[in-house]
Amino acid sequence: MWYRLHTLRVLPTISDVASKAQTTTTTVSRVVNNSGYVSDGVRTRVLAAIEALRYVPNANARTLKTRQSRTLGIVIGDLLNPYSAALADAVQRVGGERGYATFVASARDDVQSELTVIEAFHRQRVAGLIVATLPTPASDKMLTRLADQQLPLLLVGRTLPHPDVDTVSANFRRGGLLATQHLIELGHRRIAFIGGRLADATRVNRLRGYLDALQQAGLPVREDYVIGHPNGDPSPRYSTHLAGYQAVQHLLQLRTRPTAIFARNDYTAVGALQALKEAGLRVPEDMSVAGFDNIPLASAVSPALTTVSQPTDEEGRLATEFLIARIERPQEEIARRELTLECNLVVRASTAPRRKGTRS
């Protein structure tokens, strides 16, 4: 039997570059970091050596030496949700324009997973961290500890009562109000909310907006119309396509069905549309459906989805700029910023007036 032996490739070091360029490691470091004086001739030799050896600077070693890194971390809730992906993309783009690399991690639907990735980012010495997940007592406690240790933090869609932690958010409660009011103005009186239970209203502001609209219109809140997880399990922290699909299956079994559905997000609304189509129901003739987020898919599904648009790209841009300001000006007293951006209703083909003759 023949065995092929593989030699382990040893990565070139800064010393190798210095030796090939016939100079010192200090000079190589100046060239790599573009700091300090280096003559044109020596700089040319160093760059040629770097190219020949394919040398890549050790970012970890640089961080340990300078106590600074050029990396940002962002923790999102659900990697499959297009809103989360769009937010992370905006952070990565703006960070890259400022010379920062961005690492993305998903908390999934598990509190312990969220704590693990936050702690991992801290151990990797990221320059700053953006957290775009739902609040929990455990994560609030950890984030407060990290803020006390001077890790620059910024929260998207949640707040933390700490003087050094900024927040950028959309006005989710008003967005939920606008979507539900739109359905009420179309004549709907039996309106379901899918993607959360009534008990979730304290942490899901778009659900609070739904409840606000019902109250203002004098409509009763039906617990069987507010569905998080149809099989009775605790509501998912992040509502998904499957949650929307299963919620509609549950609603269609009720003796008195709703005539309209407001989904917690567009991802959930797409699942609802699929379930309605499979049940032989037409949208919006038999059931109106509205979502939230205005993801690109919302205008591409059939029928095009009425939704609430939040300025995701602007959230990502401002979040990154606020965070980098705290990273690069650590000695300055920067007042805590808590910015709320407005949402807008986008009316498309998935909502229509309640059909005459439909019992309200």
C-alpha positions as CSV (number, residue, x, y, z in Angstrom):
1,M,0.0,0.0,0.0
2,W,1.3,3.4,-1.0
3,Y,1.0,6.5,1.1
4,R,1.4,10.0,-0.2
5,L,3.1,12.3,2.3
6,H,2.0,15.9,2.4
7,T,4.3,18.6,3.8
8,L,2.6,21.2,5.9
9,R,2.8,24.6,4.3
10,V,4.4,27.1,6.6
11,L,3.0,30.6,6.2
12,P,5.6,33.3,5.6
13,T,6.3,35.6,8.6
14,I,7.2,39.2,8.8
15,S,10.8,38.1,9.5
16,D,10.8,36.2,6.2
17,V,9.8,39.4,4.4
18,A,12.4,41.4,6.2
19,S,15.1,38.9,5.3
20,K,14.1,38.7,1.6
21,A,14.0,42.5,1.4
22,Q,17.2,42.9,3.3
23,T,15.8,45.2,5.9
24,T,14.3,45.0,9.5
25,T,10.9,43.8,10.7
26,T,10.2,47.3,12.0
27,T,10.6,48.7,8.4
28,V,8.3,46.0,7.0
29,S,5.7,46.9,9.7
30,R,5.9,50.5,8.6
31,V,5.3,49.6,5.0
32,V,2.4,47.2,5.9
33,N,0.7,49.7,8.1
34,N,1.6,52.7,6.0
35,S,3.1,54.5,9.0
36,G,6.5,56.1,9.6
37,Y,9.2,57.1,7.0
38,V,10.5,54.5,4.6
39,S,12.6,55.4,1.6
40,D,11.2,54.7,-1.8
41,G,13.8,52.1,-2.6
42,V,13.3,50.1,0.5
43,R,9.5,50.3,0.2
44,T,9.8,48.9,-3.3
45,R,11.9,46.0,-2.0
46,V,9.5,45.3,0.8
47,L,6.5,45.3,-1.5
48,A,8.3,43.0,-3.9
49,A,9.1,40.6,-1.1
50,I,5.5,40.6,0.2
51,E,4.3,39.8,-3.3
52,A,6.9,37.0,-3.9
53,L,6.2,35.4,-0.5
54,R,2.5,36.0,-0.6
55,Y,2.7,37.4,2.9
56,V,-0.5,38.2,4.7
57,P,-0.2,40.2,7.9
58,N,-1.3,38.4,11.1
59,A,-4.3,40.4,12.2
60,N,-4.5,38.8,15.6
61,A,-0.9,39.6,16.4
62,R,-1.4,43.2,15.3
63,T,-4.5,43.4,17.5
64,L,-2.6,42.1,20.5
65,K,0.2,44.6,19.9
66,T,-1.9,47.7,19.2
67,R,-5.0,46.8,21.2
68,Q,-6.9,47.8,18.1
69,S,-8.6,45.8,15.4
70,R,-10.3,46.7,12.2
71,T,-13.1,44.3,12.5
72,L,-16.8,44.7,13.4
73,G,-19.2,42.0,14.6
74,I,-22.9,41.9,13.9
75,V,-25.3,39.5,15.6
76,I,-28.6,39.0,13.8
77,G,-31.6,37.0,14.8
78,D,-32.4,34.8,11.8
79,L,-29.9,34.3,9.0
80,L,-32.7,33.2,6.6
81,N,-34.8,36.3,7.1
82,P,-34.1,38.7,4.2
83,Y,-34.4,41.7,6.5
84,S,-31.5,40.4,8.6
85,A,-29.4,39.7,5.5
86,A,-30.1,43.2,4.2
87,L,-29.2,44.8,7.5
88,A,-25.9,42.9,7.7
89,D,-25.1,43.8,4.1
90,A,-25.5,47.5,4.9
91,V,-23.2,47.2,7.9
92,Q,-20.6,45.3,5.8
93,R,-20.8,47.9,3.0
94,V,-20.4,51.0,5.2
95,G,-17.8,49.3,7.4
96,G,-15.8,48.4,4.4
97,E,-15.8,52.0,3.2
98,R,-14.3,52.9,6.5
99,G,-11.6,50.2,6.4
100,Y,-13.4,47.7,8.7
101,A,-14.1,44.0,7.9
102,T,-17.4,42.7,9.2
103,F,-18.1,39.3,10.7
104,V,-21.8,38.1,10.8
105,A,-23.3,35.6,13.3
106,S,-26.8,34.4,13.7
107,A,-28.4,33.9,17.2
108,R,-31.0,31.6,15.6
109,D,-34.0,31.0,17.9
110,D,-32.0,30.2,21.0
111,V,-30.9,32.5,23.8
112,Q,-27.9,30.5,24.7
113,S,-26.7,30.6,21.1
114,E,-27.0,34.4,21.2
115,L,-24.9,34.6,24.4
116,T,-22.3,32.3,22.9
117,V,-21.8,34.3,19.7
118,I,-21.6,37.6,21.6
119,E,-19.0,36.2,23.9
120,A,-17.1,34.8,20.9
121,F,-17.0,38.2,19.3
122,H,-15.6,39.7,22.5
123,R,-12.9,37.0,22.8
124,Q,-11.9,37.7,19.2
125,R,-11.3,41.4,20.1
126,V,-13.7,42.9,17.6
127,A,-13.4,46.7,17.5
128,G,-17.1,47.0,18.1
129,L,-20.3,45.0,18.1
130,I,-23.8,45.6,16.6
131,V,-26.6,43.5,18.1
132,A,-29.8,43.2,16.1
133,T,-31.8,40.6,18.1
134,L,-34.8,40.6,20.5
135,P,-34.0,41.6,24.1
136,T,-33.8,39.0,26.8
137,P,-32.7,39.5,30.4
138,A,-29.7,37.2,29.9
139,S,-28.4,39.1,26.8
140,D,-29.2,42.5,28.4
141,K,-27.0,41.4,31.4
142,M,-24.1,40.3,29.2
143,L,-24.3,43.4,27.0
144,T,-24.2,45.7,30.1
145,R,-21.1,43.9,31.3
146,L,-19.4,44.3,28.0
147,A,-20.3,48.0,27.8
148,D,-18.9,48.4,31.3
149,Q,-15.7,46.9,30.0
150,Q,-15.6,49.6,27.2
151,L,-16.5,47.4,24.3
152,P,-18.2,49.8,21.8
153,L,-21.8,48.5,21.3
154,L,-24.7,49.5,19.2
155,L,-28.2,47.9,19.3
156,V,-30.6,47.8,16.4
157,G,-34.3,47.4,17.2
158,R,-33.8,47.2,21.0
159,T,-32.5,49.4,23.8
160,L,-30.2,49.1,26.8
161,P,-30.2,51.7,29.6
162,H,-26.5,52.3,29.5
163,P,-24.9,55.7,28.8
164,D,-22.4,54.3,26.3
165,V,-24.7,52.1,24.2
166,D,-26.5,53.7,21.2
167,T,-29.7,52.5,19.6
168,V,-31.0,52.7,16.0
169,S,-34.5,51.4,15.4
170,A,-37.6,51.7,13.3
171,N,-40.9,52.8,14.7
172,F,-42.3,49.2,14.7
173,R,-45.3,50.1,16.8
174,R,-46.5,52.8,14.5
175,G,-45.8,50.5,11.5
176,G,-48.1,47.8,13.1
177,L,-50.7,50.4,13.7
178,L,-50.6,51.6,10.0
179,A,-50.9,48.1,8.6
180,T,-53.9,47.2,10.8
181,Q,-55.6,50.6,10.3
182,H,-55.3,50.0,6.5
183,L,-57.1,46.6,6.9
184,I,-59.8,48.2,9.1
185,E,-60.3,51.1,6.6
186,L,-60.9,48.4,3.9
187,G,-63.9,47.2,6.0
188,H,-62.2,44.2,7.7
189,R,-63.3,43.5,11.3
190,R,-61.9,40.1,11.9
191,I,-58.1,40.6,11.5
192,A,-55.6,38.0,12.6
193,F,-52.0,38.6,13.7
194,I,-49.5,35.8,12.9
195,G,-46.0,35.5,14.2
196,G,-46.5,36.0,18.0
197,R,-48.9,35.5,20.9
198,L,-50.6,38.1,23.0
199,A,-48.0,37.5,25.7
200,D,-45.3,38.7,23.2
201,A,-46.7,42.2,22.9
202,T,-44.3,43.6,25.5
203,R,-41.3,42.8,23.2
204,V,-42.8,42.8,19.7
205,N,-43.8,46.4,19.0
206,R,-45.5,45.6,15.7
207,L,-47.9,43.4,17.6
208,R,-48.5,46.3,20.0
209,G,-49.3,48.5,17.0
210,Y,-51.9,45.9,15.9
211,L,-53.5,45.9,19.3
212,D,-53.5,49.8,19.4
213,A,-55.4,49.9,16.1
214,L,-58.0,47.4,17.3
215,Q,-58.5,49.4,20.4
216,Q,-58.8,52.7,18.6
217,A,-61.4,51.2,16.3
218,G,-63.4,49.6,19.2
219,L,-62.7,46.1,17.9
220,P,-62.3,43.2,20.3
221,V,-59.0,41.3,20.6
222,R,-59.6,37.7,19.9
223,E,-56.9,35.5,21.3
224,D,-57.5,32.8,18.8
225,Y,-56.6,35.3,16.0
226,V,-53.2,36.0,17.5
227,I,-51.0,33.1,16.7
228,G,-47.4,32.5,17.5
229,H,-46.8,28.7,17.4
230,P,-50.0,26.8,16.5
231,N,-49.0,23.6,18.2
232,G,-48.9,25.2,21.6
233,D,-45.1,25.5,22.0
234,P,-43.6,28.9,23.1
235,S,-43.6,31.5,20.3
236,P,-40.5,31.6,18.2
237,R,-38.4,34.7,18.8
238,Y,-38.0,35.1,15.1
239,S,-41.1,34.4,13.0
240,T,-40.5,32.4,9.8
241,H,-42.0,31.2,6.6
242,L,-43.1,28.0,8.3
243,A,-44.7,29.9,11.1
244,G,-46.8,31.8,8.7
245,Y,-47.8,28.6,6.8
246,Q,-48.8,26.7,9.9
247,A,-50.6,29.7,11.4
248,V,-52.9,30.0,8.4
249,Q,-53.6,26.3,8.5
250,H,-54.7,26.8,12.1
251,L,-56.8,29.9,11.3
252,L,-58.7,28.0,8.5
253,Q,-59.8,25.4,11.0
254,L,-61.6,28.0,13.1
255,R,-65.4,28.1,13.0
256,T,-65.3,31.9,12.3
257,R,-62.3,32.7,10.1
258,P,-60.7,36.1,9.9
259,T,-61.1,38.0,6.7
260,A,-57.6,39.6,6.8
261,I,-54.2,38.7,8.2
262,F,-51.4,40.9,9.4
263,A,-48.1,39.0,9.4
264,R,-45.2,39.9,11.7
265,N,-42.9,40.1,8.8
266,D,-42.9,39.6,5.0
267,Y,-41.1,36.2,5.4
268,T,-44.0,35.0,7.5
269,A,-46.5,36.6,5.1
270,V,-45.1,34.6,2.2
271,G,-45.7,31.4,4.2
272,A,-49.3,32.6,4.7
273,L,-49.8,33.2,1.0
274,Q,-48.6,29.7,0.2
275,A,-51.0,28.1,2.7
276,L,-53.9,30.1,1.4
277,K,-53.2,29.1,-2.2
278,E,-52.9,25.4,-1.3
279,A,-56.3,25.7,0.5
280,G,-57.9,27.0,-2.7
281,L,-58.4,30.6,-1.3
282,R,-57.8,33.7,-3.4
283,V,-55.8,36.7,-2.1
284,P,-57.2,39.3,-1.7
285,E,-60.7,38.2,-2.8
286,D,-61.1,35.6,0.0
287,M,-58.5,36.9,2.4
288,S,-56.4,40.0,2.6
289,V,-52.8,39.7,3.7
290,A,-50.3,42.4,4.8
291,G,-46.7,42.0,6.0
292,F,-43.9,44.0,7.4
293,D,-40.3,45.0,6.3
294,N,-40.8,45.4,2.5
295,I,-38.2,42.9,1.5
296,P,-37.4,42.7,-2.2
297,L,-39.5,39.5,-2.5
298,A,-42.6,41.4,-1.3
299,S,-43.1,43.1,-4.7
300,A,-42.3,39.9,-6.6
301,V,-44.8,37.4,-5.1
302,S,-48.2,37.0,-6.6
303,P,-50.2,38.9,-5.6
304,A,-47.7,41.6,-4.7
305,L,-47.6,42.0,-0.9
306,T,-49.0,45.0,0.9
307,T,-46.4,45.7,3.6
308,V,-44.8,48.2,6.0
309,S,-41.5,49.6,4.7
310,Q,-38.7,50.2,7.2
311,P,-35.5,52.0,6.2
312,T,-33.3,48.9,6.6
313,D,-30.3,50.3,4.6
314,E,-30.5,53.6,6.6
315,E,-30.6,51.6,9.9
316,G,-27.5,49.7,8.9
317,R,-25.7,52.9,7.7
318,L,-26.4,54.9,10.9
319,A,-25.7,52.0,13.2
320,T,-22.2,51.5,11.6
321,E,-21.4,55.2,11.6
322,F,-22.4,55.6,15.3
323,L,-20.4,52.5,16.3
324,I,-17.3,53.6,14.4
325,A,-17.5,57.0,16.0
326,R,-17.3,55.4,19.5
327,I,-14.5,53.1,18.3
328,E,-12.3,55.9,16.9
329,R,-13.0,58.6,19.5
330,P,-12.7,56.6,22.8
331,Q,-11.6,59.6,24.8
332,E,-14.5,61.8,23.8
333,E,-17.7,62.1,25.8
334,I,-20.3,61.1,23.2
335,A,-23.9,61.6,24.4
336,R,-26.0,58.4,24.1
337,R,-28.0,58.3,20.9
338,E,-31.4,56.6,20.6
339,L,-32.7,57.2,17.1
340,T,-36.1,56.0,15.8
341,L,-36.7,56.0,12.0
342,E,-40.2,56.1,10.6
343,C,-42.0,53.3,8.8
344,N,-44.3,53.7,5.8
345,L,-47.3,51.7,4.5
346,V,-46.8,50.3,1.0
347,V,-50.2,49.2,-0.5
348,R,-50.1,46.5,-3.1
349,A,-52.4,43.9,-4.5
350,S,-52.7,41.5,-1.5
351,T,-55.2,43.7,0.3
352,A,-58.7,44.7,-0.8
353,P,-62.0,45.8,0.7
354,R,-63.9,43.1,2.5
355,R,-66.3,41.4,0.1
356,K,-70.0,42.4,0.6
357,G,-71.9,39.6,2.1
358,T,-69.0,38.5,4.2
359,R,-70.2,38.4,7.8
360,S,-68.3,40.8,10.0
